[in-house]
Amino acid sequence: METPETSTPGAGAGLTLRRVAIDTWRENVAYLHRDCAVVRAEGFQALSKVEVRANGRSILATLNVVDDPALVGCQQIGVSEDAFAQLEVAEGHPASVTQAEPPASIPALFRKINGERLSRDDFHAIVGDIARHRYSKIELTAFVVACNRSELDREEVSFLTEAMVASGRRLDWRESLVVDKHCIGGIPGNRTSMLVVPIVAAYGLVFPKTSSRAITSPAGTADTMEVLANVELPFDRLTDIVRDHRGCLAWGGTADLSPADDVLISVERPLALDSPGQMVASILSKKMAAGATHLVLDIPIGPTAKVRSMPEAQKLRRLFEYVAQRLHLSLDVVITDGRQPVGRGIGPALEARDVMRVLENDPEAPDDLRQKSLRLAGRLIECSPDVRGGQGYAIARDILESGRALSRMQAIIAAQGSHGFDHHHPALGALTLEVPATTDGVVIGVDNLQIAQIARLAGAPKVKGAGVDLMCRLGDTVCAGQVLYRIHADYPSDLHFARHAVERHCGVSLGTAAQIPQVFVES
């Protein structure tokens, strides 16, 4: 937030700025020494909210009082990494600190805590303050929990989505048709975007895919693409790549798209809260901000997916469709099989291997990843007025089998900056653990949550070569001692943690064919 800097005697002037190299994950934190004269004069207490000013900019921050002069001296005001980046000044710059006024939207927050319905203006005020980092983690948590407890009605979800779009940059590609694809998540190995983008871009539609990094999963699209190429691209470079190649696969953090969503996610994920209203607002706000006019949305259902039943999926679909219609976004919802991971690899390098095998039409490519990607790509191609409904799949298959999708992916990789990944000999974690079947039987269940947890404990996604390589699928007949999956890790401690998780529950259940859970998804 731009404000004139006004430092008055007794208002915490006379300090210099110090960058404290602590990642506080989307929260501004300030540090003052306990013996600092400002602390005594202003009566500051730990966790109070303060306003830090430097060079005409100001931020709100949560105060931590420290006793170690090596961290912050008595004449310094320390700020966390996020806060320092927002102030945009060098270390040692003069700074001041004062008691902060509460955000103007706090009364609206209290009304939501009390279970009241909020207006469009209320949501714009709250989201605006969140995007400007004027909410502490405590206030953010209160908002997220209040919205989860008294579930937002569909109009409130629409208001929240609008406000989140308005909180940041909105891209305009100067095209009448800009497509995007998204999955609500929860299915390991589901790297369809990395196949859909080159197929659809090769067809000629504009597909600027910006993705997040994994927070609770073994890999996000950005983590896996980073095995192949740079994903942290300057905004101007990203737009040039899209103009030249009709698509990209980049991390969205540099584009300032729906920044309030990133802040809210920082408290939603640790609390394991993913209410339907907040999910819809999060996904659609990002897509609208990225300039999409048409979106294909994948909702997987299964016993260990985010959505467990068809009625639940249909209810979520109706909410997405209502909000998308209000935002003038064309939406096509596809309900898919989420009973098990998609593909074989779970973890960045393993998933990149699977993607490249599909693009090369390798006989060892996982067919489920190939078929799902073709289906989703076909639905996007059918957004073109030149394509009749039902023809998209055949067009997508022809683009893949002809090698045009591979050529387009190679061009995108080169444009983003290739990392030289050899998917024929991927650099996987050197430490391995093979998990065998303990008895004869048929695979009747693959627990998405447990398999994802094992891959994360092995080091994914931070360790690119870590993860789980699946050797079995639902319906496979296995013998005692046969390998169900192989764990890859780089560090003995990571492999130790993964081993303990396997001992609690390996994530694969055996039984008879009649026990395989059935789901009825759309064709």
C-alpha positions as CSV (number, residue, x, y, z in Angstrom):
1,M,0.0,0.0,0.0
2,E,1.4,3.4,-1.0
3,T,1.2,6.0,1.7
4,P,3.2,9.1,2.6
5,E,5.8,8.5,5.3
6,T,5.2,10.6,8.3
7,S,7.5,10.0,11.2
8,T,6.8,12.0,14.3
9,P,8.8,12.1,17.6
10,G,7.7,9.2,19.8
11,A,6.2,7.4,16.8
12,G,9.0,4.9,16.4
13,A,11.2,6.9,14.1
14,G,15.0,6.7,14.0
15,L,15.3,3.0,13.3
16,T,16.9,1.3,10.4
17,L,15.5,-1.6,8.4
18,R,17.0,-5.1,8.8
19,R,16.0,-8.1,6.7
20,V,15.5,-11.1,8.9
21,A,15.9,-14.2,6.7
22,I,12.8,-16.1,8.0
23,D,10.1,-17.4,5.7
24,T,6.8,-16.6,7.6
25,W,4.7,-18.0,4.8
26,R,2.4,-15.1,3.6
27,E,2.5,-13.3,6.9
28,N,4.3,-10.0,7.6
29,V,6.3,-10.2,10.8
30,A,8.3,-7.4,12.4
31,Y,11.0,-7.8,15.1
32,L,12.1,-5.3,17.8
33,H,14.6,-5.8,20.5
34,R,13.1,-5.8,24.0
35,D,15.5,-3.0,25.1
36,C,14.6,-0.8,22.1
37,A,13.4,2.6,23.3
38,V,10.5,2.3,20.9
39,V,9.2,-0.9,22.6
40,R,9.3,0.9,26.0
41,A,7.9,4.2,24.8
42,E,5.0,2.8,22.8
43,G,4.2,-0.1,25.1
44,F,4.5,-2.6,22.3
45,Q,3.8,-6.2,23.2
46,A,4.5,-9.4,21.4
47,L,1.9,-10.3,18.7
48,S,0.5,-6.8,18.6
49,K,-0.1,-5.3,15.2
50,V,2.3,-2.6,14.0
51,E,2.7,-0.4,11.0
52,V,6.1,-0.3,9.5
53,R,7.0,2.6,7.1
54,A,10.0,3.1,4.8
55,N,10.5,5.2,1.8
56,G,6.9,6.1,1.4
57,R,5.6,2.6,1.7
58,S,3.9,1.0,4.6
59,I,2.9,-2.5,5.7
60,L,1.1,-4.0,8.6
61,A,2.9,-6.7,10.5
62,T,2.7,-8.9,13.6
63,L,5.3,-7.9,16.2
64,N,7.8,-10.3,17.7
65,V,9.9,-9.1,20.6
66,V,13.4,-10.6,20.6
67,D,16.3,-10.7,23.2
68,D,19.1,-11.6,20.9
69,P,21.0,-8.5,19.5
70,A,22.5,-10.8,16.8
71,L,19.0,-11.0,15.3
72,V,17.9,-7.4,15.7
73,G,19.7,-4.5,17.4
74,C,18.2,-1.8,19.6
75,Q,18.3,0.7,16.7
76,Q,16.8,-1.6,14.1
77,I,13.4,-2.8,13.0
78,G,13.6,-6.3,11.6
79,V,11.1,-7.6,9.0
80,S,10.5,-11.1,7.6
81,E,11.2,-12.1,4.0
82,D,7.6,-11.4,2.8
83,A,7.5,-8.0,4.5
84,F,10.9,-7.0,3.3
85,A,9.9,-7.7,-0.3
86,Q,6.8,-5.6,0.0
87,L,8.7,-2.5,1.3
88,E,11.1,-2.6,-1.7
89,V,14.0,-0.9,0.0
90,A,17.5,-1.9,0.9
91,E,18.7,-3.0,4.3
92,G,19.7,-0.1,6.5
93,H,17.1,2.3,5.1
94,P,15.5,4.6,7.7
95,A,12.2,3.2,8.9
96,S,9.6,3.9,11.5
97,V,7.1,1.9,13.4
98,T,3.8,2.8,15.1
99,Q,0.8,1.1,16.6
100,A,-1.5,-0.1,13.7
101,E,-5.1,0.9,13.2
102,P,-7.3,-2.2,12.7
103,P,-8.3,-2.9,9.1
104,A,-11.5,-1.1,8.1
105,S,-13.2,-4.4,7.3
106,I,-12.9,-5.9,10.8
107,P,-16.6,-5.1,11.6
108,A,-17.6,-7.2,8.6
109,L,-15.4,-10.0,9.8
110,F,-17.1,-10.0,13.2
111,R,-20.5,-10.2,11.5
112,K,-19.4,-13.3,9.5
113,I,-18.0,-14.8,12.8
114,N,-21.5,-14.3,14.2
115,G,-23.0,-16.2,11.3
116,E,-24.4,-13.2,9.3
117,R,-24.6,-13.1,5.6
118,L,-22.2,-10.6,4.0
119,S,-22.8,-8.3,1.1
120,R,-20.7,-7.7,-2.0
121,D,-19.1,-4.6,-0.5
122,D,-18.3,-6.6,2.7
123,F,-16.4,-9.2,0.7
124,H,-14.5,-6.6,-1.3
125,A,-13.5,-4.8,1.8
126,I,-12.3,-8.0,3.6
127,V,-10.5,-9.4,0.5
128,G,-8.9,-6.0,-0.2
129,D,-7.4,-5.9,3.3
130,I,-6.3,-9.5,3.0
131,A,-4.5,-8.8,-0.3
132,R,-2.8,-5.8,1.2
133,H,-1.6,-8.0,4.1
134,R,-3.5,-6.0,6.7
135,Y,-4.9,-9.2,8.4
136,S,-2.9,-11.1,10.9
137,K,-2.8,-14.9,10.8
138,I,-5.3,-14.9,13.7
139,E,-7.7,-12.7,11.8
140,L,-7.2,-14.8,8.6
141,T,-7.9,-17.9,10.5
142,A,-11.1,-16.4,12.0
143,F,-12.4,-15.5,8.5
144,V,-11.6,-18.9,7.0
145,V,-13.2,-20.8,9.9
146,A,-16.2,-18.5,10.0
147,C,-16.8,-19.1,6.3
148,N,-16.4,-22.8,6.8
149,R,-18.7,-23.0,9.8
150,S,-21.6,-21.0,8.5
151,E,-21.3,-22.2,4.9
152,L,-21.4,-19.5,2.3
153,D,-24.5,-19.4,0.2
154,R,-24.0,-19.4,-3.6
155,E,-24.4,-15.6,-3.9
156,E,-21.8,-15.1,-1.2
157,V,-19.4,-17.4,-3.1
158,S,-20.0,-15.3,-6.2
159,F,-19.2,-12.1,-4.2
160,L,-16.0,-13.7,-2.7
161,T,-14.8,-14.8,-6.1
162,E,-15.4,-11.3,-7.7
163,A,-13.5,-9.7,-4.8
164,M,-10.6,-12.1,-5.2
165,V,-10.3,-11.4,-8.9
166,A,-10.4,-7.6,-8.2
167,S,-7.6,-7.9,-5.6
168,G,-4.8,-8.5,-8.2
169,R,-3.9,-8.3,-11.8
170,R,-6.2,-9.5,-14.5
171,L,-4.6,-10.6,-17.8
172,D,-6.0,-9.7,-21.2
173,W,-4.7,-11.8,-24.1
174,R,-6.6,-9.9,-26.8
175,E,-8.2,-13.2,-27.9
176,S,-11.9,-14.1,-27.9
177,L,-11.2,-17.7,-26.9
178,V,-8.7,-18.4,-24.1
179,V,-8.9,-21.8,-22.5
180,D,-7.8,-23.4,-19.2
181,K,-8.1,-26.6,-17.4
182,H,-8.1,-27.4,-13.7
183,C,-8.6,-30.3,-11.3
184,I,-9.9,-29.8,-7.8
185,G,-7.0,-32.0,-6.6
186,G,-6.5,-34.9,-4.2
187,I,-5.4,-37.5,-6.8
188,P,-1.6,-38.2,-6.8
189,G,0.2,-38.4,-10.2
190,N,-2.6,-36.6,-12.0
191,R,-0.4,-34.6,-14.4
192,T,-2.9,-34.2,-17.2
193,S,-2.2,-30.5,-17.6
194,M,1.3,-31.2,-18.9
195,L,-0.3,-33.2,-21.7
196,V,-3.4,-31.2,-22.3
197,V,-1.5,-27.9,-22.8
198,P,0.8,-29.1,-25.7
199,I,-2.1,-30.9,-27.4
200,V,-4.5,-27.9,-27.2
201,A,-1.7,-25.4,-28.0
202,A,-0.7,-27.5,-31.0
203,Y,-4.4,-27.3,-32.2
204,G,-4.0,-23.5,-32.0
205,L,-6.0,-22.4,-29.0
206,V,-4.5,-20.0,-26.5
207,F,-3.7,-21.9,-23.2
208,P,-1.7,-19.9,-20.7
209,K,-1.4,-22.4,-17.9
210,T,-0.2,-20.9,-14.6
211,S,-0.1,-23.4,-11.7
212,S,0.7,-23.5,-8.0
213,R,3.4,-25.5,-6.3
214,A,2.4,-28.4,-4.1
215,I,1.5,-27.6,-0.5
216,T,0.2,-30.9,0.8
217,S,0.6,-33.1,-2.2
218,P,3.8,-34.9,-3.5
219,A,3.9,-32.6,-6.6
220,G,2.0,-29.8,-8.3
221,T,2.1,-29.1,-12.0
222,A,4.7,-26.4,-11.4
223,D,6.9,-28.8,-9.4
224,T,6.8,-31.4,-12.1
225,M,7.3,-29.0,-15.0
226,E,10.3,-27.6,-13.1
227,V,12.0,-30.9,-13.7
228,L,11.9,-30.1,-17.4
229,A,12.2,-26.4,-17.6
230,N,12.2,-23.1,-15.7
231,V,8.7,-22.2,-14.3
232,E,9.5,-19.0,-12.5
233,L,9.3,-16.6,-15.4
234,P,9.1,-12.8,-15.5
235,F,5.7,-11.8,-16.6
236,D,6.8,-10.2,-19.9
237,R,8.7,-13.5,-20.8
238,L,5.6,-15.5,-19.9
239,T,3.4,-13.5,-22.3
240,D,6.0,-13.7,-25.1
241,I,6.0,-17.5,-24.8
242,V,2.2,-17.7,-24.9
243,R,2.2,-15.4,-28.0
244,D,4.8,-17.5,-29.8
245,H,3.7,-21.0,-28.8
246,R,0.0,-20.5,-27.8
247,G,0.7,-22.0,-24.4
248,C,3.0,-22.2,-21.3
249,L,3.3,-24.2,-18.1
250,A,4.5,-21.8,-15.5
251,W,4.3,-21.1,-11.8
252,G,1.7,-18.4,-11.1
253,G,3.4,-16.7,-8.2
254,T,5.0,-14.1,-10.3
255,A,1.9,-13.0,-12.1
256,D,0.0,-11.4,-9.1
257,L,-3.2,-13.3,-9.9
258,S,-5.8,-13.3,-7.1
259,P,-3.1,-12.6,-4.5
260,A,-5.7,-12.8,-1.7
261,D,-6.2,-16.5,-2.5
262,D,-2.5,-17.3,-1.9
263,V,-2.8,-15.6,1.6
264,L,-6.0,-17.5,2.4
265,I,-4.4,-20.8,1.3
266,S,-1.6,-20.2,3.8
267,V,-4.1,-20.8,6.7
268,E,-6.6,-23.1,4.9
269,R,-4.1,-25.9,4.2
270,P,-2.6,-26.2,7.7
271,L,-6.2,-26.4,9.1
272,A,-7.1,-28.9,6.4
273,L,-10.1,-26.8,5.6
274,D,-11.4,-26.9,2.0
275,S,-15.0,-25.9,2.1
276,P,-16.9,-25.9,-1.2
277,G,-17.4,-22.2,-1.3
278,Q,-13.8,-21.3,-0.7
279,M,-12.7,-24.0,-3.2
280,V,-14.9,-22.5,-5.9
281,A,-13.8,-19.0,-5.2
282,S,-10.1,-20.0,-5.1
283,I,-10.2,-21.9,-8.4
284,L,-12.5,-19.6,-10.4
285,S,-10.8,-16.4,-9.3
286,K,-7.4,-17.6,-10.5
287,K,-8.8,-18.6,-13.8
288,M,-10.7,-15.4,-14.4
289,A,-7.6,-13.4,-13.3
290,A,-5.5,-15.4,-15.8
291,G,-7.8,-14.2,-18.6
292,A,-9.6,-17.5,-19.3
293,T,-12.9,-17.4,-21.2
294,H,-13.5,-21.2,-21.2
295,L,-12.6,-23.7,-18.5
296,V,-12.7,-27.4,-18.3
297,L,-12.9,-28.5,-14.6
298,D,-12.0,-32.1,-13.5
299,I,-13.9,-33.3,-10.4
300,P,-12.5,-36.8,-9.5
301,I,-14.7,-39.0,-7.2
302,G,-13.6,-42.0,-5.2
303,P,-13.4,-43.5,-1.7
304,T,-10.2,-41.5,-0.9
305,A,-10.7,-38.5,-3.2
306,K,-11.8,-35.1,-2.1
307,V,-15.3,-35.9,-3.4
308,R,-16.5,-39.3,-2.4
309,S,-19.9,-39.7,-4.2
310,M,-21.8,-38.6,-7.3
311,P,-24.4,-36.6,-5.4
312,E,-21.6,-34.7,-3.7
313,A,-19.9,-34.1,-7.1
314,Q,-23.2,-32.9,-8.7
315,K,-23.8,-30.5,-5.8
316,L,-20.3,-29.0,-6.2
317,R,-20.7,-28.9,-10.0
318,R,-23.9,-26.8,-9.6
319,L,-22.1,-24.3,-7.3
320,F,-19.2,-24.0,-9.8
321,E,-21.7,-23.5,-12.7
322,Y,-23.7,-20.8,-10.8
323,V,-20.6,-18.7,-10.0
324,A,-19.0,-19.2,-13.5
325,Q,-22.2,-18.0,-15.1
326,R,-22.3,-14.9,-12.9
327,L,-18.7,-14.2,-14.0
328,H,-19.4,-14.9,-17.7
329,L,-17.0,-17.8,-17.7
330,S,-17.9,-20.7,-19.9
331,L,-17.5,-23.8,-17.8
332,D,-17.5,-27.5,-18.7
333,V,-17.4,-29.8,-15.7
334,V,-16.1,-33.4,-16.2
335,I,-16.6,-35.9,-13.4
336,T,-13.8,-38.5,-13.5
337,D,-12.6,-41.7,-11.8
338,G,-10.7,-40.8,-8.6
339,R,-10.4,-44.3,-7.0
340,Q,-6.6,-44.4,-7.4
341,P,-3.6,-42.3,-8.5
342,V,-3.4,-41.4,-12.2
343,G,-0.2,-42.7,-13.9
344,R,2.6,-44.7,-12.3
345,G,4.9,-42.0,-10.9
346,I,4.1,-39.9,-7.8
347,G,6.7,-37.2,-7.3
348,P,8.2,-34.6,-9.7
349,A,10.7,-36.6,-11.6
350,L,8.6,-39.8,-11.7
351,E,5.6,-37.8,-13.0
352,A,7.7,-36.0,-15.6
353,R,8.9,-39.4,-16.8
354,D,5.3,-40.5,-17.3
355,V,4.3,-37.3,-19.1
356,M,7.2,-37.6,-21.6
357,R,6.4,-41.3,-22.2
358,V,2.9,-40.4,-23.2
359,L,4.1,-37.5,-25.5
360,E,6.5,-39.9,-27.2
361,N,3.8,-42.6,-27.6
362,D,6.0,-45.0,-25.6
363,P,4.5,-48.5,-25.1
364,E,5.4,-48.1,-21.4
365,A,3.4,-44.9,-21.0
366,P,0.6,-45.2,-18.5
367,D,-2.6,-45.6,-20.4
368,D,-4.9,-44.1,-17.8
369,L,-2.9,-40.8,-17.9
370,R,-3.0,-40.9,-21.7
371,Q,-6.7,-41.5,-21.9
372,K,-7.7,-39.0,-19.3
373,S,-5.5,-36.3,-20.9
374,L,-7.0,-37.0,-24.3
375,R,-10.5,-36.7,-22.9
376,L,-9.9,-33.4,-21.2
377,A,-8.0,-32.0,-24.2
378,G,-10.8,-33.0,-26.5
379,R,-13.3,-31.1,-24.3
380,L,-11.2,-28.0,-24.6
381,I,-10.8,-28.4,-28.4
382,E,-14.6,-28.5,-28.6
383,C,-14.7,-25.0,-27.2
384,S,-13.6,-23.9,-30.8
385,P,-16.6,-23.0,-32.9
386,D,-15.0,-25.0,-35.8
387,V,-15.3,-28.3,-33.9
388,R,-18.6,-30.2,-33.4
389,G,-19.4,-31.8,-30.0
390,G,-17.9,-35.3,-29.8
391,Q,-15.1,-34.7,-32.3
392,G,-12.5,-33.3,-29.8
393,Y,-11.2,-36.6,-28.6
394,A,-10.3,-37.8,-32.1
395,I,-8.6,-34.5,-32.9
396,A,-6.6,-34.6,-29.7
397,R,-5.6,-38.2,-30.3
398,D,-4.4,-37.4,-33.8
399,I,-2.3,-34.5,-32.5
400,L,-0.7,-36.8,-29.9
401,E,-0.1,-39.7,-32.1
402,S,1.3,-37.6,-35.0
403,G,4.0,-36.2,-32.7
404,R,2.7,-32.6,-32.9
405,A,2.0,-32.5,-29.2
406,L,5.6,-33.6,-28.4
407,S,7.0,-31.0,-30.8
408,R,4.9,-28.3,-29.1
409,M,6.0,-29.4,-25.7
410,Q,9.7,-29.4,-26.7
411,A,9.2,-25.8,-28.0
412,I,7.6,-24.7,-24.8
413,I,10.4,-26.3,-22.7
414,A,13.1,-24.7,-24.9
415,A,11.4,-21.3,-24.6
416,Q,11.0,-21.5,-20.8
417,G,14.6,-22.7,-20.4
418,S,15.3,-26.5,-20.6
419,H,16.8,-28.3,-17.7
420,G,17.9,-31.2,-19.9
421,F,15.8,-33.9,-18.2
422,D,16.4,-37.4,-19.6
423,H,13.2,-39.3,-19.0
424,H,14.8,-42.5,-20.3
425,H,17.2,-42.4,-17.4
426,P,15.6,-40.1,-14.8
427,A,17.6,-39.1,-11.8
428,L,15.6,-40.8,-9.1
429,G,16.4,-41.1,-5.4
430,A,19.2,-43.6,-5.0
431,L,17.8,-45.0,-1.8
432,T,14.9,-47.4,-2.5
433,L,12.4,-49.5,-0.7
434,E,10.2,-52.1,-2.4
435,V,6.8,-52.8,-0.8
436,P,5.6,-56.3,-1.5
437,A,2.2,-57.9,-1.3
438,T,1.8,-59.9,1.9
439,T,-0.7,-62.4,0.4
440,D,-2.2,-63.4,-2.9
441,G,-5.2,-61.4,-4.1
442,V,-6.7,-58.8,-6.3
443,V,-6.0,-55.1,-5.8
444,I,-9.3,-53.7,-4.5
445,G,-8.1,-50.3,-3.2
446,V,-5.2,-47.8,-3.6
447,D,-5.5,-45.1,-0.9
448,N,-4.8,-41.8,-2.5
449,L,-4.2,-40.0,0.8
450,Q,-1.8,-42.7,2.2
451,I,0.2,-43.1,-1.0
452,A,0.6,-39.3,-1.3
453,Q,1.7,-39.2,2.3
454,I,4.3,-41.9,1.8
455,A,5.7,-40.0,-1.3
456,R,5.9,-36.8,0.7
457,L,7.7,-38.5,3.6
458,A,10.2,-39.8,1.1
459,G,11.0,-36.2,0.2
460,A,8.7,-35.2,-2.6
461,P,8.3,-32.5,-3.9
462,K,11.3,-30.7,-2.5
463,V,13.5,-33.7,-3.5
464,K,12.7,-33.9,-7.2
465,G,13.8,-37.6,-7.6
466,A,11.8,-38.8,-4.5
467,G,8.4,-40.4,-4.5
468,V,6.5,-43.6,-5.2
469,D,6.6,-45.7,-8.4
470,L,3.4,-47.8,-8.6
471,M,3.6,-51.3,-10.0
472,C,0.0,-52.2,-9.5
473,R,-3.5,-50.9,-10.5
474,L,-7.1,-51.6,-9.3
475,G,-8.1,-55.1,-10.5
476,D,-4.6,-56.5,-10.9
477,T,-4.1,-60.0,-9.6
478,V,-0.9,-60.2,-7.5
479,C,1.0,-62.9,-5.7
480,A,2.5,-62.8,-2.2
481,G,5.9,-61.2,-2.5
482,Q,5.1,-59.3,-5.7
483,V,6.2,-55.6,-5.6
484,L,3.3,-53.3,-5.2
485,Y,5.4,-50.1,-5.5
486,R,8.9,-48.8,-5.1
487,I,9.8,-45.8,-2.9
488,H,12.7,-43.5,-3.9
489,A,14.4,-41.2,-1.5
490,D,17.7,-39.3,-1.3
491,Y,18.2,-39.3,2.5
492,P,18.2,-42.1,5.0
493,S,15.9,-40.2,7.3
494,D,13.3,-39.6,4.6
495,L,13.3,-43.3,3.7
496,H,13.0,-44.1,7.4
497,F,9.9,-42.0,7.8
498,A,8.4,-43.5,4.6
499,R,9.1,-47.0,5.9
500,H,7.3,-46.3,9.2
501,A,4.3,-45.0,7.2
502,V,4.2,-48.2,5.2
503,E,4.3,-50.3,8.3
504,R,1.2,-48.5,9.6
505,H,-0.7,-48.9,6.3
506,C,0.9,-49.6,2.9
507,G,-2.0,-47.9,1.1
508,V,-2.8,-50.9,-1.2
509,S,-5.7,-53.3,-0.2
510,L,-6.1,-56.8,-1.5
511,G,-9.2,-58.9,-1.7
512,T,-11.5,-60.4,-4.4
513,A,-12.6,-58.8,-7.7
514,A,-16.2,-58.4,-6.3
515,Q,-14.9,-56.1,-3.6
516,I,-13.5,-53.4,-6.0
517,P,-15.5,-50.2,-5.4
518,Q,-17.4,-49.0,-8.4
519,V,-17.9,-45.3,-9.4
520,F,-20.1,-44.1,-12.1
521,V,-18.5,-41.2,-14.0
522,E,-19.3,-39.3,-17.1
523,S,-18.1,-40.6,-20.5
